[in-house]
Amino acid sequence: MKKKSIWIIVIIILLVAVSGGTYYFVHNNEQQVVETKTAKKTKPKIKVIPKKKSIDIVAVGDSLTQGVGDSKSVGGGYVTRLTKRVQDKYDVKAQSHNYGVSGDTSSQIMTRIKNDKKMHQDLPKADIITVTVGGNDFMHLLQRKGLDLTAGDIADEQVQFDKRLTQLLTDLRGYNKTAPIYLIGIYNPFSIYLSNVKNAKTAFINWNKASAKVASNFNDTHFVDINNLYQPKNIKKKIQKTGVNPYLYKKDHFHPNGTGYDMMTEKIFEQVNGTKKEWLYK
């Protein structure tokens, strides 16, 4: 009898142990399944990089930066327009510092970069830097050569200009190593006046290609090609017939007018907008 009781007790203990183990296994497995499902539903948080509260634009260059030829209602050329576009598009406070001086060649711009103390204060704080240079270098060549100007003369001047441009960009990077630089190329407003120069069109294209190559040697430096901006195909014949380009300033037929600066701003803003990661975020 005693043996029978002992066996009953043993069987009960075994049943309890097995039941407890089964419950633990099932409960623990269900908990793991729940945890796995919960883990799958929880998506990793996307890191949001905050925008800057204000953007400083420093514009360096010649008359195109100064805004010569612009309408009185706007003024300031592409610099004023670009500042407003950045402010409106990205809902940030934007301000510009215009260091454009009419008539300056690349050498004269470099001299100002070296000596202008106000520029030395603004450049390190810049989020965006724009540069117009080269038009007056070409004009000086045209003044020296006159009607004897050849495509070869333009090519020779372009080689020397590239050396000066390299130094100019190096000087800018000396004051600001991170802000993107937007180098704006030269354009050909001389199709009427240089019709006697063989391959002049090709020479302008090569000049800008060389400038783009120089820019590519510097970090976060972008070339903005505006060479054909003021000579769209649909009005070329009209320009040649009337001698008037509707996008250029009537008093000199060289600088853009208000409409011309609108068009230039659009080209620059395309590059600025496409590279916003380089200047908009902290």
C-alpha positions as CSV (number, residue, x, y, z in Angstrom):
1,M,0.0,0.0,0.0
2,K,2.8,2.3,0.9
3,K,4.5,1.5,-2.4
4,K,1.4,2.3,-4.3
5,S,1.0,5.7,-2.5
6,I,4.6,6.5,-3.2
7,W,4.2,5.8,-6.9
8,I,1.0,8.0,-7.0
9,I,3.0,10.9,-5.4
10,V,5.8,10.4,-7.9
11,I,3.4,10.4,-10.9
12,I,1.7,13.6,-9.6
13,I,5.1,15.3,-9.2
14,L,6.1,14.3,-12.8
15,L,2.8,15.5,-14.2
16,V,3.2,18.9,-12.4
17,A,6.7,19.2,-13.6
18,V,5.8,18.4,-17.2
19,S,2.8,20.7,-17.1
20,G,4.9,23.6,-15.7
21,G,7.6,23.1,-18.3
22,T,5.1,23.0,-21.1
23,Y,3.4,26.2,-19.8
24,Y,6.8,27.9,-19.5
25,F,7.8,26.9,-23.1
26,V,4.5,27.9,-24.7
27,H,4.3,31.2,-22.7
28,N,7.9,32.1,-23.4
29,N,7.5,31.2,-27.1
30,E,4.4,33.4,-27.4
31,Q,6.2,36.3,-25.7
32,Q,9.1,36.0,-28.2
33,V,6.6,36.0,-31.1
34,V,4.9,39.1,-29.7
35,E,8.3,40.8,-29.2
36,T,9.4,39.9,-32.7
37,K,6.1,41.3,-34.2
38,T,6.5,44.4,-32.2
39,A,10.1,44.8,-33.3
40,K,9.0,44.5,-36.9
41,K,6.3,47.1,-36.5
42,T,8.7,49.6,-34.9
43,K,10.5,51.5,-37.7
44,P,13.9,53.2,-37.0
45,K,13.6,56.9,-36.6
46,I,14.9,59.0,-39.5
47,K,17.5,61.5,-38.3
48,V,16.3,65.0,-39.2
49,I,19.1,67.4,-39.9
50,P,18.0,70.9,-38.8
51,K,18.1,73.8,-41.3
52,K,20.1,76.9,-40.7
53,K,18.0,79.9,-39.5
54,S,19.8,82.3,-41.7
55,I,21.9,82.2,-44.9
56,D,24.7,84.6,-45.8
57,I,25.5,85.0,-49.5
58,V,28.8,86.7,-50.4
59,A,29.0,87.7,-54.0
60,V,32.5,88.6,-55.5
61,G,33.2,89.8,-58.9
62,D,32.8,92.4,-61.6
63,S,29.9,94.4,-63.1
64,L,27.6,91.3,-63.4
65,T,27.8,90.9,-59.6
66,Q,27.3,94.6,-59.1
67,G,24.2,94.5,-61.3
68,V,25.1,97.0,-64.0
69,G,22.2,97.3,-66.5
70,D,19.5,96.1,-64.1
71,S,16.1,97.7,-63.9
72,K,15.7,100.4,-61.3
73,S,12.7,98.6,-59.8
74,V,14.8,95.7,-58.7
75,G,18.5,96.6,-58.8
76,G,21.4,94.5,-57.6
77,G,21.4,92.1,-60.5
78,Y,21.4,88.4,-59.9
79,V,22.5,88.9,-56.2
80,T,19.3,90.6,-55.1
81,R,17.2,88.0,-57.0
82,L,19.1,85.0,-55.7
83,T,18.9,86.2,-52.1
84,K,15.1,86.5,-52.4
85,R,14.8,83.1,-54.1
86,V,16.7,81.4,-51.3
87,Q,14.6,83.2,-48.7
88,D,11.3,82.4,-50.3
89,K,12.1,78.8,-51.3
90,Y,13.5,77.6,-48.0
91,D,11.7,79.9,-45.6
92,V,15.0,81.2,-44.0
93,K,16.3,84.6,-43.4
94,A,18.8,85.4,-46.2
95,Q,21.1,88.3,-46.6
96,S,23.8,89.2,-49.2
97,H,27.0,91.1,-49.3
98,N,27.7,92.4,-52.7
99,Y,31.4,92.8,-53.6
100,G,31.0,93.4,-57.3
101,V,32.9,96.3,-58.9
102,S,32.2,97.3,-62.5
103,G,35.3,97.0,-64.8
104,D,37.3,94.7,-62.5
105,T,39.5,92.1,-64.2
106,S,40.5,88.9,-62.5
107,S,43.7,90.5,-61.2
108,Q,41.8,93.4,-59.7
109,I,39.3,91.1,-58.0
110,M,42.2,89.2,-56.5
111,T,43.7,92.5,-55.2
112,R,40.4,93.3,-53.5
113,I,40.1,89.8,-52.0
114,K,43.6,90.4,-50.5
115,N,43.1,93.9,-49.2
116,D,39.3,94.4,-48.4
117,K,39.0,94.1,-44.7
118,K,35.2,94.0,-44.8
119,M,35.4,91.1,-47.2
120,H,37.7,89.4,-44.8
121,Q,35.0,89.6,-42.2
122,D,32.2,88.4,-44.4
123,L,33.8,85.6,-46.3
124,P,34.4,83.2,-43.4
125,K,30.7,83.6,-42.4
126,A,29.4,82.9,-45.9
127,D,27.1,79.9,-46.5
128,I,27.1,80.6,-50.3
129,I,29.8,82.3,-52.4
130,T,29.2,83.4,-56.0
131,V,31.8,84.7,-58.4
132,T,31.6,86.5,-61.8
133,V,35.0,87.0,-63.5
134,G,36.5,86.9,-66.9
135,G,34.3,89.3,-68.9
136,N,36.6,92.2,-68.4
137,D,39.7,90.1,-69.1
138,F,38.2,89.4,-72.5
139,M,37.2,93.0,-73.1
140,H,40.8,94.1,-72.5
141,L,41.9,91.6,-75.0
142,L,39.3,92.9,-77.5
143,Q,40.5,96.5,-76.9
144,R,44.1,95.5,-77.5
145,K,43.5,93.5,-80.7
146,G,40.4,95.2,-82.1
147,L,39.4,94.0,-85.5
148,D,42.6,91.9,-85.7
149,L,41.4,89.6,-82.9
150,T,41.6,85.9,-83.8
151,A,40.3,82.7,-82.1
152,G,43.9,82.0,-81.3
153,D,44.3,85.2,-79.4
154,I,41.2,84.3,-77.3
155,A,42.7,80.8,-76.7
156,D,46.0,82.3,-75.5
157,E,44.3,84.7,-73.2
158,Q,42.2,81.9,-71.8
159,V,45.3,79.9,-70.8
160,Q,46.6,82.9,-68.8
161,F,43.2,83.6,-67.4
162,D,42.9,80.0,-66.1
163,K,46.1,80.6,-64.0
164,R,44.7,83.7,-62.5
165,L,41.3,82.0,-61.9
166,T,43.0,79.2,-60.0
167,Q,44.7,81.7,-57.7
168,L,41.5,83.6,-57.2
169,L,39.6,80.5,-56.1
170,T,42.6,79.5,-53.9
171,D,42.4,82.9,-52.2
172,L,38.7,82.5,-51.6
173,R,39.1,79.0,-50.1
174,G,41.8,80.5,-47.8
175,Y,39.0,82.5,-46.1
176,N,36.2,79.9,-46.3
177,K,37.0,76.2,-46.8
178,T,33.4,74.8,-46.7
179,A,30.9,77.1,-48.3
180,P,30.0,76.1,-51.9
181,I,31.3,78.4,-54.6
182,Y,29.3,79.1,-57.7
183,L,31.5,80.3,-60.5
184,I,29.5,82.0,-63.2
185,G,31.0,81.7,-66.7
186,I,31.3,84.4,-69.3
187,Y,28.7,84.8,-72.2
188,N,29.1,85.9,-75.7
189,P,27.2,89.2,-76.4
190,F,29.5,89.9,-79.3
191,S,27.9,87.8,-82.0
192,I,27.0,91.0,-83.9
193,Y,30.4,92.6,-83.3
194,L,32.7,89.6,-83.7
195,S,31.1,88.2,-86.9
196,N,34.5,88.8,-88.6
197,V,36.3,86.6,-86.1
198,K,36.4,83.0,-87.3
199,N,35.6,80.4,-84.7
200,A,34.8,83.1,-82.1
201,K,31.8,81.0,-80.9
202,T,34.0,78.0,-80.4
203,A,36.6,80.1,-78.5
204,F,33.9,81.2,-76.0
205,I,32.8,77.6,-75.5
206,N,36.4,76.5,-74.9
207,W,37.0,79.4,-72.5
208,N,34.0,78.2,-70.4
209,K,35.0,74.6,-70.5
210,A,38.5,75.5,-69.2
211,S,36.9,77.6,-66.4
212,A,34.7,74.6,-65.5
213,K,37.8,72.4,-65.3
214,V,39.5,74.8,-63.0
215,A,36.5,74.9,-60.8
216,S,36.4,71.1,-60.6
217,N,39.8,71.1,-58.9
218,F,38.3,72.7,-55.8
219,N,35.9,71.2,-53.3
220,D,32.3,72.1,-53.5
221,T,32.9,74.5,-56.4
222,H,30.3,74.5,-59.2
223,F,30.4,76.1,-62.7
224,V,27.3,77.9,-64.0
225,D,27.4,78.0,-67.8
226,I,25.5,81.0,-69.2
227,N,27.3,81.2,-72.6
228,N,24.1,80.7,-74.7
229,L,21.7,82.3,-72.3
230,Y,21.1,85.5,-74.3
231,Q,21.2,83.9,-77.7
232,P,18.4,81.5,-78.0
233,K,17.9,80.1,-81.4
234,N,14.5,81.6,-82.0
235,I,15.8,85.2,-81.8
236,K,19.3,84.9,-83.4
237,K,18.1,86.1,-86.8
238,K,16.2,89.0,-85.2
239,I,19.3,90.1,-83.3
240,Q,21.5,90.0,-86.4
241,K,18.9,91.9,-88.3
242,T,18.1,94.7,-85.8
243,G,21.4,94.8,-83.9
244,V,19.5,94.7,-80.6
245,N,19.4,91.9,-78.1
246,P,16.2,92.1,-75.9
247,Y,18.0,90.6,-72.9
248,L,20.8,93.1,-72.9
249,Y,21.1,96.6,-71.6
250,K,20.3,99.1,-74.4
251,K,23.0,101.6,-73.4
252,D,26.0,99.2,-73.8
253,H,24.6,96.0,-75.5
254,F,26.9,94.1,-73.1
255,H,25.4,93.8,-69.7
256,P,22.0,92.0,-69.0
257,N,18.9,94.1,-68.5
258,G,16.3,93.3,-65.9
259,T,15.0,90.4,-67.9
260,G,18.5,89.2,-68.6
261,Y,19.3,89.1,-64.9
262,D,16.1,87.2,-64.2
263,M,17.3,84.5,-66.7
264,M,20.8,84.5,-65.1
265,T,19.3,84.1,-61.6
266,E,17.4,81.1,-62.8
267,K,20.5,79.4,-64.1
268,I,22.4,80.1,-60.9
269,F,19.5,79.0,-58.7
270,E,19.3,75.7,-60.5
271,Q,22.8,74.9,-59.2
272,V,22.2,76.4,-55.8
273,N,19.0,74.4,-55.3
274,G,20.6,71.2,-56.6
275,T,23.4,71.4,-54.1
276,K,21.4,72.6,-51.0
277,K,23.0,69.9,-48.8
278,E,26.2,71.9,-49.0
279,W,24.8,75.1,-47.6
280,L,21.3,74.8,-46.1
281,Y,21.8,72.4,-43.2
282,K,23.8,72.7,-40.0
